[in-house]
Amino acid sequence: MTTRTKTTMTTSSTTTTSTTTTTTTTTIPNTDCLRGFSSVIQLDVFNLTSSQPYTYYSYTYLAGIDQTSATLIIALRNVPQWWYLDDVSVVQSTNNGRGVELLSDGGFESGSLAPSWKTCTDGSDDFVGFIERENPRTGKCSFYDFATRHFDYISQTFETVPRELYNISMWLSASRSGDGISAAIFVGN
Ligand SMILES: [Ca+2]
């Protein structure tokens, strides 16, 4: 089960508004980057036509009856230029362990994707994103992805307690306007 929550936030330096619906779509791309999981749930997919400052996206995820791990997968494509991703978080929202951050280096401040994050791309002709100091939301670093023809994927696996609820959140910024700016959020297990 998945639900989406709307959060609208404003800070002094950056205007942030998340999109929201309560619909869970099931059109999951047929890609090698999503194979290897017994199931993949799509939490969100959205397209932009203009650049946006860092915007907060949050979701609720319910672990399955026997599920002890899950993988958050963020798919990004941006025809004119690039995405920035920062402050990715997964926290258990109920019972013991509530509020404890389950991702490692969700702010990319280590300066290295490995060992916490994995990347994958649909196109061998695209380079996969990397950590950059150009436009962090917090700290000094963010994930920077330039995928003009195919989706790139960044993922991290976290432990789950069966039947527990998790809050998944992240901040995304798109650098320029265009008609090919897309992102999708998945959880695989
Ligand atoms: Ca950061």
Residues whose N, C-alpha, C, O or C-beta is under 5 A from the ligand:
A	BS01	CA	D86 G107 F108 P136 R137 T138 G139 K140 C141 S142
